Amino acid sequence: MHRPSENLRRRVSWTVDLQQQKGRFVPRVSFTANLQRHVDCSAAVVAGATVREALEAVFQERPSLRSYLLDDQQALRQHVMIFIDGRLLIDRTQLSDPVEPESEIYIMQALSGG
């Protein structure tokens, strides 16, 4: 697996233009505005072949996000939903759903109240 340079790994918010210049694409992880109000989680372009791998790359740069999205068993919290290219995540426990290099992983928090 090709690893980005140390400088690039520090910058999770790479632009798609940069990825095109390198001749490859990687999944993009996006968060709803509601999540962004509570946790530092701007969109990130990261390496990963599964949702778990992509999230681990995000957590390297934003460790506090892990406990907000995952429970103590490292499964997706009940109030969090993930979509991969518009399809709902199937494996909420292992997060093993595959992602393509051009995939969009969209993470949102379920809202309730009145």
SVG drawing of the C-alpha trace seen along z (x, -y; Angstrom):
<svg xmlns="http://www.w3.org/2000/svg" viewBox="-41 -25 48 32">
<polyline fill="none" stroke="black" stroke-width="0.4" points="0.0,0.0 1.3,-3.4 1.6,-5.7 1.6,-9.5 4.5,-11.5 4.6,-12.6 3.7,-16.2 0.6,-15.0 -0.5,-12.6 -0.6,-15.6 -3.0,-17.3 -6.1,-15.2 -8.0,-17.8 -6.2,-17.2 -7.9,-18.6 -9.1,-16.4 -6.8,-18.4 -3.8,-17.2 -4.9,-13.6 -5.4,-14.0 -1.8,-15.4 -0.5,-12.3 -2.4,-10.2 -4.7,-8.5 -7.9,-9.0 -8.8,-8.2 -12.1,-8.1 -13.5,-11.4 -15.0,-11.4 -17.6,-14.2 -19.5,-15.2 -22.8,-17.0 -22.8,-20.6 -24.5,-19.5 -21.5,-17.2 -19.1,-20.0 -20.7,-22.3 -19.9,-19.8 -16.6,-18.2 -13.7,-19.3 -14.5,-17.2 -14.1,-19.0 -14.1,-16.9 -11.0,-14.7 -9.5,-12.8 -7.9,-9.6 -6.6,-6.3 -8.6,-3.1 -10.2,-0.1 -12.9,0.2 -14.9,-2.2 -12.9,-1.2 -9.6,-1.9 -10.8,-5.3 -12.1,-6.2 -8.8,-5.1 -7.0,-7.6 -9.3,-10.4 -8.9,-9.4 -5.1,-9.7 -5.6,-13.4 -8.7,-13.9 -8.5,-11.4 -11.4,-13.0 -13.7,-12.1 -13.3,-8.4 -15.3,-8.4 -18.0,-10.6 -18.6,-8.1 -17.6,-4.7 -18.7,-3.0 -16.4,-1.2 -16.5,1.9 -15.3,-0.2 -18.7,0.3 -20.6,-2.6 -22.7,-4.4 -26.4,-4.0 -27.0,-7.7 -24.5,-7.8 -25.3,-6.9 -22.8,-6.4 -23.5,-6.3 -21.0,-5.1 -21.8,-6.6 -25.4,-7.1 -25.9,-3.6 -26.4,-3.0 -23.5,-1.2 -24.3,2.5 -21.7,3.6 -22.1,1.3 -19.9,3.5 -16.7,4.2 -17.2,1.3 -16.0,3.7 -18.0,2.3 -15.7,1.7 -15.0,-1.7 -13.7,-2.5 -10.9,-5.0 -13.5,-7.6 -16.0,-6.9 -17.7,-9.5 -18.3,-8.5 -20.9,-10.7 -21.3,-10.6 -24.3,-12.1 -25.7,-12.2 -29.4,-11.2 -31.3,-14.1 -34.2,-14.0 -36.1,-16.3 -39.0,-18.6"/>
</svg>
